[in-house]
Amino acid sequence: MVRVRIAPSPTGDPHVGTAYIALMNLIFARQREGKFVLRIEDTDRTRFVETSERMIYEALRWLGLEWDEGPDVGGPFAPYRQSERTALYRERAEQLLAAGSAYRCFCTAAELEDMRRRQMAAHLPPRYDRRCRALPPAEAARRAAAGEACVVRLAVPLAGATTFRDELRGEITFEHANVDDQVLLKSDGYPTYHLANVVDDHEMQISDVIRAEEWISSTPKHVLLYQAFGWALPRFWHMPLLRNRDKSKISKRKNPVSLIYYRQAGFLPAALVNFLGLMGGGMPAPSAEAKEVERFTLADMIAQFQFERISLGGPVFDLEKLKWLNGVYLRALSPEEFFRAVRANVVPDEYLRAVCPLVQERIETLAQFFDWADFLFRDEVLPAAEVLIPKQRDLAATRKAMEALAAALESADWNKEALDSALRALADEIGWSAKEVFMLARAILTGKKASPPLLESLVVFGRARSLDRLRRCLAAFR
C-alpha cells in the first residue's frame, strides 16, 4: 500500500510550506488509495513550543487537509509523536554501534566551536573532523557508562559515493568525502531528525517520502542508515522549494509564512489551497478562456494533478497573486456567504469580546469605538514618520531598533507579562529608554501615538499579524 507522511516540528506557528508539502502528500495518497500520515517530530526540546502541535492540527484542518493516522486520531503504528518513541531510537542507535556503522563522540561544544573556527580560517567547509572515530569501541562504551557526555555519530564511509533515485530528478550521487559524520543521537538521549526520520519511516511502512528539496543533501545520510539497518529504501520525491519573487527561499523576512496569519488576515481556505496547488505545477495548463489562472478544488487536484508535470524551477509564492485569487473567491460568494465570511474572519464574537475591554474606558459614545479600535480591524496601518521616529532618534537608528524589535517579538511568549519583559530587555540591549521602545511598538501596531493599552492590544491582535505589520513597516521605511 502507498503510505506517505508529513512530519512537522512543533516549534512555532505552522508554516505555509508545511501546508504545501501536506497538500502534495495528500493528493499522492488519495490518487493511489493510500494512507496519509501526520507525525509530530518534537525531539528538538530546545525549540519546542507547547501550543504549536494544536495549531498544526487546526491550521491543516482549516485548509481541509485531513490525515488518516496521527497523534490525535491514532492508527496501527502509534505513537505518532517522536518524543514518545525515544526508547526505540536508542535501541536502534545501539544496533548501529554494535555493527560499527556509528560511533560515540565525546567532543565538547567548545572543542567543536574551535574546530569550526580553524576550518573556516583555513577556508575549509566546517564539519566534524572525526577525531573520536578512532576510539576503540570498548573504551568509548566504558566512558559512556561512566557518565561522560557523548553523542552518537554516523560512520560515513571514508571513500566512495552514495547514489539514490529522486523520482523527479533521476539519479543523484554524493561523494562520501562531502558527507559529514552526522549526529544521530544527542547527549540528552533524544535523536536528531536523521535517525528518527529513517527509523519512523521504516517502522510506519512509509512507501514514498515526499518532502522539500532542501532535504536532498541529507538523503545520502538517510540512504546509508537504511543500508546499515538492512532495510529497503522508500521512493524519494523532493518538491521544489517555495520562493520569494527574487527566487530566494520563502522566508518570514519577505513574506508572511505563518498559516495563522493567512487565517486571521481573512484568506479563504479554498483560495489558499488552490494557490498552493499552483505551486506544485502539476495541474493542467489553464484553458484559453481562463484570464490568468483557473480555479480548482482539492477534489479537482486529486482527479487531475500529475506529479510528472511538476516543474523544478522553484515556484514563486507571489503574495499579490494570492490576494488577487482570494478576491476572485470572495466575489464568487453569495451575499449571505460573504456576510458569514466577514463575521467569521473580521468581526467574530470572540475577537470583539477581546477588543471591547481595551476601549471601554476610553470612549463616551459607542460611535467612538472605531476611533480607538480601528487598527485592530484594518489590514494596512502605516505610521507617519513623525509618529514612528522618536525624538532625538533618526531613521537609521529607528530601523535598527525595529529589526531588533522583530527578533525580540518572534522569540517572546505571546502574553502580557512576557511581552512586557521582552520590550524592557530590548530597551536595555539597544540603549533606548523603555518608553521609546513602547512608543515605537505602539506606532507600528496602531499608527498612532495614543491607543488602547499596548501589551493587551498586541495579545489580542496576535503574533502572526503583529509581526507582519512590523515587517511591512520595515519595508516602507527603507
Backbone torsions as a table, in degrees:
resi	resn	phi	psi	omega
1	MET	NA	141.1	173.0
2	VAL	-69.6	127.4	176.9
3	ARG	-134.9	126.0	179.4
4	VAL	-127.4	166.9	-177.2
5	ARG	-150.3	159.1	160.3
6	ILE	-120.2	153.0	-174.5
7	ALA	-139.8	70.2	-179.1
8	PRO	-71.9	153.8	176.1
9	SER	-99.7	131.8	-179.7
10	PRO	-81.7	70.5	-175.4
11	THR	-116.4	14.9	-179.1
12	GLY	156.7	-160.5	178.4
13	ASP	-61.1	140.9	176.0
14	PRO	-60.5	137.4	-170.9
15	HIS	-91.2	145.7	178.0
16	VAL	-62.2	-28.7	176.0
17	GLY	-65.3	-31.5	175.8
18	THR	-64.2	-41.4	178.6
19	ALA	-65.1	-39.9	179.5
20	TYR	-60.6	-49.3	-179.7
21	ILE	-69.7	-36.5	176.8
22	ALA	-61.4	-42.5	179.3
23	LEU	-60.9	-44.9	180.0
24	MET	-62.4	-41.9	178.9
25	ASN	-66.4	-41.9	-179.3
26	LEU	-63.2	-45.2	178.6
27	ILE	-59.5	-46.6	-178.7
28	PHE	-58.1	-46.2	-178.2
29	ALA	-66.9	-45.5	-176.4
30	ARG	-66.7	-35.5	178.8
31	GLN	-65.4	-25.4	-173.8
32	ARG	-114.1	13.6	179.8
33	GLU	54.8	39.1	-179.9
34	GLY	-101.0	-164.4	-178.6
35	LYS	-116.7	140.4	178.6
36	PHE	-112.1	119.7	-172.6
37	VAL	-111.0	138.2	170.9
38	LEU	-108.8	120.6	178.1
39	ARG	-120.1	136.8	179.9
40	ILE	-99.2	117.3	-178.8
41	GLU	-96.7	87.0	-171.4
42	ASP	-111.5	34.4	-178.4
43	THR	-87.9	-10.1	174.7
44	ASP	-85.3	87.1	-172.8
45	ARG	-72.9	-18.2	179.0
46	THR	-73.6	-25.9	-178.0
47	ARG	-110.9	4.6	-176.2
48	PHE	-63.4	133.3	176.6
49	VAL	-118.9	119.8	-169.9
50	GLU	-58.5	-38.1	-175.6
51	THR	-85.4	-6.4	-171.5
52	SER	-67.7	-37.2	-178.8
53	GLU	-60.5	-45.6	178.8
54	ARG	-61.5	-40.2	179.6
55	MET	-64.6	-35.3	176.8
56	ILE	-61.1	-47.8	178.9
57	TYR	-57.8	-50.0	-174.5
58	GLU	-64.4	-41.6	-176.9
59	ALA	-67.4	-43.8	-179.4
60	LEU	-68.1	-38.3	178.4
61	ARG	-70.3	-32.7	174.8
62	TRP	-57.8	-36.5	179.3
63	LEU	-82.9	-5.5	-179.4
64	GLY	81.8	19.2	-178.5
65	LEU	-97.1	87.3	-175.7
66	GLU	-91.3	141.9	-179.4
67	TRP	-106.5	156.1	-178.7
68	ASP	-88.2	-30.9	-179.9
69	GLU	-137.4	146.2	179.4
70	GLY	174.3	177.3	-176.3
71	PRO	-59.0	-34.2	-175.5
72	ASP	-91.2	-16.7	-178.5
73	VAL	-114.7	-9.2	179.4
74	GLY	78.1	-166.3	-178.8
75	GLY	151.3	172.2	-173.9
76	PRO	-71.8	-10.9	-176.9
77	PHE	-118.3	25.9	178.6
78	ALA	-62.2	154.7	2.8
79	PRO	-80.6	157.5	-177.2
80	TYR	-108.1	10.8	170.2
81	ARG	-105.7	130.5	-176.4
82	GLN	-66.6	-29.5	179.4
83	SER	-64.3	-17.3	179.0
84	GLU	-96.4	6.2	-175.8
85	ARG	-123.0	16.6	-171.0
86	THR	-64.9	-32.1	179.3
87	ALA	-62.3	-36.3	179.2
88	LEU	-65.4	-41.6	-178.9
89	TYR	-66.0	-38.7	179.5
90	ARG	-66.1	-39.6	177.1
91	GLU	-61.3	-42.9	179.8
92	ARG	-69.0	-35.3	177.5
93	ALA	-64.2	-41.3	177.1
94	GLU	-62.6	-36.6	178.0
95	GLN	-62.2	-41.8	178.5
96	LEU	-66.9	-40.2	178.6
97	LEU	-62.2	-43.6	-178.5
98	ALA	-64.5	-31.0	-178.8
99	ALA	-86.8	-5.5	-177.4
100	GLY	78.5	12.9	178.8
101	SER	-88.7	-4.7	178.3
102	ALA	-149.0	165.6	179.8
103	TYR	-148.5	159.2	178.8
104	ARG	-86.0	140.0	179.1
105	CYS	-122.9	127.2	-175.5
106	PHE	-107.0	9.7	-178.0
107	CYS	-64.8	138.4	179.6
108	THR	-83.0	167.3	177.7
109	ALA	-60.4	-37.8	179.1
110	ALA	-65.1	-40.8	178.9
111	GLU	-64.7	-41.2	-179.9
112	LEU	-67.0	-37.0	178.8
113	GLU	-68.9	-40.4	177.0
114	ASP	-63.0	-40.1	177.7
115	MET	-60.7	-45.7	-179.2
116	ARG	-62.5	-42.9	-179.4
117	ARG	-62.9	-43.2	-178.6
118	ARG	-67.1	-38.8	179.0
119	GLN	-66.1	-41.3	179.7
120	MET	-67.6	-37.8	177.8
121	ALA	-63.7	-29.7	178.8
122	ALA	-91.0	8.2	179.7
123	HIS	60.4	36.8	176.3
124	LEU	-106.9	150.5	176.7
125	PRO	-65.4	131.3	-178.4
126	PRO	-70.4	123.8	177.0
127	ARG	-160.2	164.4	-179.6
128	TYR	-66.3	135.2	-174.0
129	ASP	-89.7	8.0	173.0
130	ARG	66.1	25.6	-175.5
131	ARG	-64.6	-27.4	179.8
132	CYS	-88.3	-4.9	-175.9
133	ARG	-66.8	-27.2	-177.8
134	ALA	-83.0	-5.5	179.8
135	LEU	-62.9	133.0	174.6
136	PRO	-58.2	133.5	-177.8
137	PRO	-53.7	-37.8	-179.2
138	ALA	-65.2	-40.1	178.5
139	GLU	-66.6	-42.5	179.1
140	ALA	-62.5	-41.2	178.9
141	ALA	-64.5	-39.7	179.0
142	ARG	-63.2	-44.2	-179.4
143	ARG	-64.9	-39.6	178.3
144	ALA	-66.1	-41.5	179.9
145	ALA	-64.9	-29.0	178.6
146	ALA	-78.1	-3.7	175.8
147	GLY	100.8	5.4	179.1
148	GLU	-72.2	130.7	-176.8
149	ALA	-65.1	136.7	178.6
150	CYS	-155.9	164.3	171.8
151	VAL	-117.7	167.7	174.5
152	VAL	-110.5	128.0	-178.5
153	ARG	-114.0	149.8	174.2
154	LEU	-72.6	131.4	177.0
155	ALA	-89.5	86.7	-179.9
156	VAL	-68.3	134.1	177.9
157	PRO	-52.3	141.4	-175.2
158	LEU	-77.5	-17.2	179.7
159	ALA	-134.9	167.8	176.2
160	GLY	87.2	-161.3	-174.4
161	ALA	-152.8	160.7	174.1
162	THR	-115.4	130.7	178.3
163	THR	-119.1	136.4	175.3
164	PHE	-138.9	163.0	179.7
165	ARG	-101.9	127.6	168.9
166	ASP	-99.7	126.4	-173.8
167	GLU	-66.0	-17.0	178.2
168	LEU	-100.4	-19.7	-171.3
169	ARG	-121.9	-12.7	-174.9
170	GLY	87.5	-156.6	-176.5
171	GLU	-75.7	138.0	178.2
172	ILE	-128.0	134.2	-177.5
173	THR	-121.7	136.0	174.3
174	PHE	-121.6	124.5	173.4
175	GLU	-68.8	136.4	-178.0
176	HIS	-61.8	-25.9	178.2
177	ALA	-62.1	-19.2	-178.4
178	ASN	-105.8	10.3	-179.0
179	VAL	-112.3	123.5	-176.3
180	ASP	-75.4	153.3	171.5
181	ASP	-75.6	87.2	-170.9
182	GLN	-65.8	140.4	171.3
183	VAL	-67.7	131.4	178.8
184	LEU	-106.5	-39.1	-179.8
185	LEU	-129.6	123.7	-177.0
186	LYS	-79.9	168.1	-176.7
187	SER	-65.8	-19.8	177.7
188	ASP	-85.1	2.5	178.7
189	GLY	89.8	-5.2	178.4
190	TYR	-89.1	146.0	179.7
191	PRO	-78.9	159.6	167.0
192	THR	-83.2	172.7	178.8
193	TYR	-53.2	-40.5	-169.7
194	HIS	-64.4	-48.0	179.6
195	LEU	-69.6	-49.9	-175.9
196	ALA	-62.2	-39.7	-178.8
197	ASN	-61.4	-46.8	-178.1
198	VAL	-68.9	-45.9	-179.1
199	VAL	-61.0	-46.5	-177.1
200	ASP	-68.2	-40.8	179.1
201	ASP	-61.5	-37.9	177.3
202	HIS	-69.7	-49.8	-175.7
203	GLU	-63.9	-32.2	-179.0
204	MET	-92.4	7.7	174.7
205	GLN	57.6	42.4	177.3
206	ILE	-71.3	123.3	-177.0
207	SER	-90.0	-30.6	-175.5
208	ASP	-137.1	123.2	177.5
209	VAL	-98.2	107.1	-179.2
210	ILE	-110.5	109.7	-174.8
211	ARG	-147.5	177.7	-176.8
212	ALA	-72.2	153.6	-175.7
213	GLU	-67.2	-13.9	177.9
214	GLU	-64.3	-15.0	179.0
215	TRP	-90.1	1.3	179.9
216	ILE	-59.2	-43.3	-176.7
217	SER	-67.5	-19.9	177.6
218	SER	-87.5	-17.2	-173.3
219	THR	-61.4	-38.1	177.2
220	PRO	-59.1	-35.0	176.8
221	LYS	-64.4	-39.7	179.8
222	HIS	-68.3	-40.6	178.2
223	VAL	-61.7	-42.8	178.2
224	LEU	-61.0	-36.6	178.0
225	LEU	-67.6	-46.1	176.4
226	TYR	-55.5	-43.8	-178.9
227	GLN	-66.8	-38.7	179.8
228	ALA	-64.0	-36.3	178.9
229	PHE	-81.9	-13.6	-177.1
230	GLY	77.1	30.3	-177.2
231	TRP	-103.2	151.5	174.8
232	ALA	-71.9	144.8	179.6
233	LEU	-78.4	146.0	166.3
234	PRO	-76.7	173.2	170.1
235	ARG	-83.6	140.1	-178.8
236	PHE	-108.0	131.3	175.0
237	TRP	-128.8	111.3	-179.4
238	HIS	-104.3	108.1	-176.0
239	MET	-73.6	143.6	176.8
240	PRO	-61.9	141.9	-178.6
241	LEU	-69.4	145.3	168.7
242	LEU	-66.5	139.0	-175.1
243	ARG	-123.4	152.5	167.6
244	ASN	-74.6	174.8	-179.6
245	ARG	-59.7	-31.9	-179.5
246	ASP	-84.4	10.6	177.5
247	LYS	75.1	4.2	173.1
248	SER	-75.4	158.5	178.7
249	LYS	-58.5	136.6	-178.7
250	ILE	-56.7	134.2	-177.3
251	SER	-148.4	158.7	-178.3
252	LYS	-67.2	-13.9	178.0
253	ARG	-72.2	-24.4	-174.7
254	LYS	-122.2	-16.8	-179.7
255	ASN	-146.8	146.1	169.2
256	PRO	-64.2	129.7	-179.1
257	VAL	-114.1	-6.0	-178.5
258	SER	-82.2	127.0	174.8
259	LEU	-63.6	-27.8	176.9
260	ILE	-62.0	-39.5	178.4
261	TYR	-59.4	-48.6	-175.2
262	TYR	-64.3	-34.2	177.3
263	ARG	-69.8	-47.3	-177.5
264	GLN	-69.8	-28.0	-178.4
265	ALA	-81.0	-2.4	173.5
266	GLY	91.2	25.5	172.1
267	PHE	-83.1	138.3	178.5
268	LEU	-78.4	136.6	-178.2
269	PRO	-58.8	-36.8	179.9
270	ALA	-63.3	-37.2	179.3
271	ALA	-68.3	-41.7	-179.2
272	LEU	-67.8	-40.5	176.8
273	VAL	-63.2	-43.2	176.2
274	ASN	-57.0	-46.9	-178.4
275	PHE	-63.2	-44.5	179.6
276	LEU	-65.8	-31.7	175.1
277	GLY	-63.9	-33.2	175.5
278	LEU	-67.1	-31.6	-178.7
279	MET	-63.2	-33.1	-179.3
280	GLY	-67.8	-30.4	-179.9
281	GLY	76.2	12.7	-175.6
282	GLY	-98.3	-0.6	179.5
283	MET	-85.8	155.2	176.8
284	PRO	-58.4	153.9	178.4
285	ALA	-61.5	148.0	179.2
286	PRO	-58.3	148.5	176.6
287	SER	-69.5	164.3	-179.2
288	ALA	-62.2	-27.1	-178.4
289	GLU	-77.2	-21.2	-177.7
290	ALA	-70.7	132.0	-176.7
291	LYS	-70.0	-47.8	-175.8
292	GLU	-139.4	-38.9	-179.7
293	VAL	-157.1	143.6	179.4
294	GLU	-83.0	143.2	170.7
295	ARG	-82.7	136.5	174.1
296	PHE	-150.8	154.4	-176.7
297	THR	-97.1	174.0	174.8
298	LEU	-60.9	-39.9	177.9
299	ALA	-62.6	-37.9	176.5
300	ASP	-62.4	-41.3	-179.4
301	MET	-64.7	-41.9	179.6
302	ILE	-62.4	-34.8	-178.8
303	ALA	-78.7	-31.6	-167.1
304	GLN	-120.0	-18.7	-174.8
305	PHE	-64.9	134.5	177.5
306	GLN	-125.9	120.9	-175.5
307	PHE	-66.9	-26.6	178.2
308	GLU	-69.6	-14.7	177.6
309	ARG	-83.0	-10.5	-172.8
310	ILE	-59.4	131.6	176.8
311	SER	-91.4	135.7	-177.1
312	LEU	-91.4	6.0	-174.0
313	GLY	-71.9	-13.7	-179.5
314	GLY	96.6	96.3	-177.3
315	PRO	-66.5	139.9	-179.1
316	VAL	-89.5	120.9	176.2
317	PHE	-84.2	88.2	-174.6
318	ASP	-92.0	105.6	-176.4
319	LEU	-61.8	-34.0	179.2
320	GLU	-66.9	-37.8	177.2
321	LYS	-67.1	-39.0	177.1
322	LEU	-61.9	-42.4	178.0
323	LYS	-62.1	-41.9	178.4
324	TRP	-60.6	-46.7	-178.8
325	LEU	-64.7	-40.4	177.7
326	ASN	-61.2	-37.8	176.5
327	GLY	-62.7	-38.2	176.6
328	VAL	-59.8	-44.5	179.1
329	TYR	-66.1	-41.0	179.9
330	LEU	-62.1	-43.0	-177.8
331	ARG	-70.5	-18.5	178.3
332	ALA	-83.2	-9.2	179.0
333	LEU	-73.3	149.6	170.6
334	SER	-71.7	161.0	178.0
335	PRO	-53.8	-39.9	-179.9
336	GLU	-67.8	-41.3	178.1
337	GLU	-64.8	-39.8	178.7
338	PHE	-64.5	-42.9	177.7
339	PHE	-57.7	-46.4	-178.9
340	ARG	-65.7	-35.6	178.6
341	ALA	-65.9	-41.6	177.5
342	VAL	-64.1	-45.7	-179.5
343	ARG	-63.0	-36.5	-177.0
344	ALA	-76.4	-32.0	-171.3
345	ASN	-108.0	-34.3	-173.8
346	VAL	-99.3	-44.4	-177.2
347	VAL	-130.8	52.1	176.1
348	PRO	-65.1	152.5	-177.1
349	ASP	-56.9	-41.4	-178.2
350	GLU	-60.5	-40.8	179.7
351	TYR	-68.4	-44.2	179.0
352	LEU	-60.3	-40.5	179.2
353	ARG	-62.9	-32.8	178.7
354	ALA	-76.5	-33.2	-177.4
355	VAL	-77.6	-39.7	-171.6
356	CYS	-54.5	-44.1	179.4
357	PRO	-63.0	-22.8	-179.1
358	LEU	-70.2	-27.3	-174.7
359	VAL	-114.0	-10.8	-172.9
360	GLN	-57.9	-38.0	-177.3
361	GLU	-81.6	-1.0	-173.4
362	ARG	-114.4	-3.1	-176.0
363	ILE	-119.2	158.5	179.4
364	GLU	-112.5	-20.7	173.7
365	THR	-136.3	154.8	179.5
366	LEU	-63.4	-27.0	-179.9
367	ALA	-64.5	-18.1	179.5
368	GLN	-85.1	0.2	-175.8
369	PHE	-54.1	-50.8	-176.6
370	PHE	-76.4	-16.6	173.3
371	ASP	-60.7	-33.4	-178.2
372	TRP	-98.7	-32.0	-170.0
373	ALA	-107.7	5.0	-173.8
374	ASP	-57.3	-35.0	-175.6
375	PHE	-65.1	-21.2	179.4
376	LEU	-82.6	-5.2	-179.2
377	PHE	-121.5	-8.8	-178.0
378	ARG	-92.6	153.6	176.9
379	ASP	-90.5	-42.0	-178.1
380	GLU	-104.2	114.8	175.0
381	VAL	-134.1	118.7	-179.6
382	LEU	-135.7	117.7	-178.9
383	PRO	-72.8	151.2	170.7
384	ALA	-68.7	156.9	-177.1
385	ALA	-57.6	-38.5	-178.1
386	GLU	-69.9	-20.8	175.6
387	VAL	-84.5	-38.5	-175.2
388	LEU	-74.8	-45.7	-170.3
389	ILE	-89.5	117.2	179.9
390	PRO	-64.3	154.7	174.0
391	LYS	-60.2	145.6	-178.5
392	GLN	73.7	5.7	176.8
393	ARG	-121.3	156.6	176.2
394	ASP	-114.4	180.0	-175.7
395	LEU	-64.4	-40.7	-177.8
396	ALA	-61.9	-45.2	179.5
397	ALA	-66.4	-37.7	-179.7
398	THR	-67.6	-38.8	177.8
399	ARG	-62.8	-43.1	178.0
400	LYS	-61.0	-40.6	178.5
401	ALA	-65.5	-37.8	178.6
402	MET	-65.5	-40.4	177.8
403	GLU	-64.0	-41.1	177.1
404	ALA	-67.4	-35.9	177.8
405	LEU	-63.1	-42.0	178.3
406	ALA	-59.6	-45.8	-180.0
407	ALA	-63.1	-40.4	-179.1
408	ALA	-66.5	-41.9	-178.0
409	LEU	-73.0	-32.3	178.4
410	GLU	-62.2	-34.6	-175.0
411	SER	-97.2	-5.5	-176.4
412	ALA	-83.6	146.7	167.6
413	ASP	-66.0	146.0	-171.4
414	TRP	-97.5	70.9	172.5
415	ASN	-142.5	165.0	-172.0
416	LYS	-56.5	-47.2	-175.2
417	GLU	-66.5	-43.5	-178.8
418	ALA	-67.1	-39.5	179.0
419	LEU	-66.2	-39.7	177.5
420	ASP	-60.4	-45.9	179.3
421	SER	-63.6	-40.8	-177.9
422	ALA	-65.2	-41.5	-179.4
423	LEU	-69.1	-39.1	179.5
424	ARG	-69.5	-38.2	176.7
425	ALA	-65.6	-37.4	177.7
426	LEU	-62.9	-41.3	178.8
427	ALA	-57.5	-45.5	177.9
428	ASP	-63.2	-39.3	-176.3
429	GLU	-65.8	-41.3	-174.6
430	ILE	-99.2	-1.3	177.6
431	GLY	77.3	24.6	174.4
432	TRP	-101.8	162.3	172.5
433	SER	-76.6	155.2	176.8
434	ALA	-59.9	-36.5	179.7
435	LYS	-61.1	-42.0	179.7
436	GLU	-63.9	-42.6	-179.5
437	VAL	-65.6	-42.7	179.1
438	PHE	-64.8	-39.2	179.3
439	MET	-67.5	-36.7	177.3
440	LEU	-63.1	-47.8	179.4
441	ALA	-62.1	-39.0	179.4
442	ARG	-64.1	-43.9	-179.1
443	ALA	-61.7	-41.8	-178.7
444	ILE	-66.7	-45.9	-176.2
445	LEU	-71.2	-42.9	-169.7
446	THR	-106.7	-21.5	-174.2
447	GLY	78.6	6.2	-174.0
448	LYS	-132.7	168.3	174.7
449	LYS	-89.8	-24.0	179.0
450	ALA	-121.4	138.6	-177.1
451	SER	-162.1	174.5	168.4
452	PRO	-59.2	169.7	-176.0
453	PRO	-50.4	129.0	-173.2
454	LEU	-62.2	-52.9	-173.5
455	LEU	-62.4	-43.8	178.8
456	GLU	-63.9	-36.3	179.0
457	SER	-66.7	-40.3	176.9
458	LEU	-61.5	-43.4	-179.8
459	VAL	-61.1	-45.4	-178.2
460	VAL	-66.9	-43.2	-177.2
461	PHE	-68.4	-31.9	174.8
462	GLY	95.1	155.3	-177.4
463	ARG	-61.4	-49.0	-171.8
464	ALA	-61.4	-47.9	-176.7
465	ARG	-76.2	-31.9	177.1
466	SER	-63.3	-45.6	179.8
467	LEU	-67.6	-36.4	176.2
468	ASP	-62.3	-42.3	179.0
469	ARG	-63.6	-38.9	179.1
470	LEU	-64.6	-43.4	-179.5
471	ARG	-66.3	-37.1	176.7
472	ARG	-63.6	-38.1	178.5
473	CYS	-65.6	-41.9	177.3
474	LEU	-60.9	-40.5	-179.6
475	ALA	-66.9	-33.4	-177.2
476	ALA	-75.8	-31.5	-176.7
477	PHE	-107.9	69.8	179.5
478	ARG	-88.4	NA	NA
